[in-house]
Amino acid sequence: MRLLSKTIRETGATLLVWGTATSITIPFLWLIGDLLWHGWPQLSLNFVLALPHNAGREGGIGPILVSTGLIVSVCMVVALPIGLGTALFLSEYTRNNHMYGRLIRGSLDVLAGVPSIVFGLFGNAFFCQTLGLGFSILSGGLTLACMVLPILIRTVEESFRAISQDQRLSAAALGISKRATILLILFPAAIPGLLVGCILGLGRAMAETAALIFTSGYVDRMPESLMDSGRALSIHIYDLAMNVAGGNPNAYTTALVLVGLLLTINLFASWIADKWTTLNQLPT
Amino acid sequence: MTLFSNIILSHSKIDFLFLWSLRALALSAGGLLLLVIVFLFHESWPYLTQIGLANVFTDHGWFPTEQSYQLTPMISGTILAACGSIFLAAPLGILSALFCHFYAPPFLSYWYRRMIELLAGIPSVVFGFWGLVVLVPVIAAWHPPGPSLLAGILILTLMILPTIMLIAHASIRQLPTIYIQSATALGLSQWATIWHIVLPTSRIGLLTGIFLGLARALGETMAILMVCGNVVQHPSHIFDPIRTLTANIALEMAYAVDHHRSVLFISGLLLMGLVIAFVSLAEILRYKTTYALTQ
């Protein structure tokens, strides 16, 4: 009798676990399949390059891709030096229980959890109004820089920490100054990790919508300078789906382009990460 | 290494400058959180001092044109959507992690995890778009109107499930293999091993994932905005449309002025407070686990 109930329990659990896995796979395939089914037929070089017409119902996404690229570039150009400097400081100049380092780490952890819409509010109040940048690509990029900073710092710091302690000690034994050790020995060794951090930050910036609605704005013209308002890909999808009747076909294709870009970026990051770990495991 | 740095390494003026510029960069990164909080307070200040925080709860409704700003329907909407989705996503996420570890053959486990990672990388606006064009019509056919709390919960579940699953997966992988080997040697069945050994010993990691998932669900904007209908009301059942705090900010920020704008910043502060509470809880738990493992 006990054996029977045990068998029933085991079978039940197995069914439950397999059922869960299937029930998650179905919506995932549905989502990807739906994007491909509706978006693929219209995807062409022309769509990627052309100007949008009729509020985006017709035409392409040329200026929107340019704006997205500019916003993301501003974001990375600002976030990279700050992120790199902070990561270096945290990994090379502070011990784990050091007060100052712990304070910075703690505040970055919280910052990583702050909702993107709150970054949007902050960006609107600080960059657009207080600094007087208005609704512009620059405001949007700076807001995103604040958002990606925590993830960037964490990845880069980990890649510095992963470098073997022997390298630092040998450099010290040879009398090499700490600055030279960092710039000439640790920095080159951490480049793959740095790249992964950048790519992950780039992906997060590109996927973002809520932080951009009221910092970089809605304008879908070709931007002429960083002070122009520019519409990101994700905002284009939102606008076509919610505010433009009959915008769904182009929204599908734009979503496919965005997901495709993000997939490529993530695959590239994990490819670098894989290659890096195998390189590090080679006997020296 | 810091132990040696003062004794062995040669110190020059440039080294000193280098260190101080790194310190300054780190300070700017660490100070960012403070800056965000200061600006949120600065913008909410007019309403907080002239009218008072209590009015946000006691006004008779959300009518910005009549200077009446009651946030309680949005707060209930936010909490219901987040709790509903965590209620679904927590068991699904943990069962998925168990699937990868104990049930799936290796190649399936690999691809399943890859799929979940992909799911984690899909932007929220794409989830929202899919919900709007696929899920909402399905729900509308079942029980009108369609855009509803239910649609929000389902989309949020899909979005936070990867967080919970990936953290659960990592914490189960950290368990000492000897636990599972001993259980097998004692003749425990698979589910008994999971129920009595794996889940209790990895519970802190599982909880961390749930808290982080909850924080993400509370702060999610675009997907919720697109599928929930955005009607300001306390929902009476799961098919009612709702509006969350985040959606409210996204919808009204563009034309809000004066007190209206202040109240939106107050709702931002509220959100931030909630999220900070959950992230700190998760961090405390994570700190405890690392401490327990190194002992």
Interface residues (C-beta under 8 A of the other chain):
Chain A: K6 R9 E10 A13 T14 L16 V17 W18 T20 A21 S23 I24 T25 P27 F28 W30 L31 D34 L35 P81 I82 G83 G85 T86 L88 F89 L90 E92 Y93 T94 R95 L103 I104 G106 S107 L108 D109 V110 L111 A112 G113 V114 P115 S116 I117 V118 F119 G120 L121 F122 N124 A125 F126 T130 C146 L149 I153 Q165 R168 L169 A172 A173 G175 I176 S177 K178 R179 T181 I182 G203 M206 A207 E208 T209 A210 I213 F214 S234 I235 I237 Y238 A241 M242 N248 A251 Y252 A255 L258 V259 L262 L263 N266
Chain B: M1 T2 F4 S5 I8 L9 S10 H11 S12 I14 D15 F18 L19 S21 L22 R23 A24 L25 A26 L27 S28 A29 G30 G31 L32 L33 L34 L35 V36 F39 L40 H42 E43 P91 L92 L95 S96 L98 F99 F102 Y103 A104 Y112 M115 I116 E117 L118 L119 G121 I122 P123 S124 V125 V126 F127 G128 F129 W130 L132 V133 V134 L158 L161 S189 Q190 W191 I194 L212 A215 L218 G219 E220 T221 M222 L225 M226 T246 I249 A250 M253 A254 L264 F265 G268 L271 M272 V275 I276 F278 V279 S280 E283
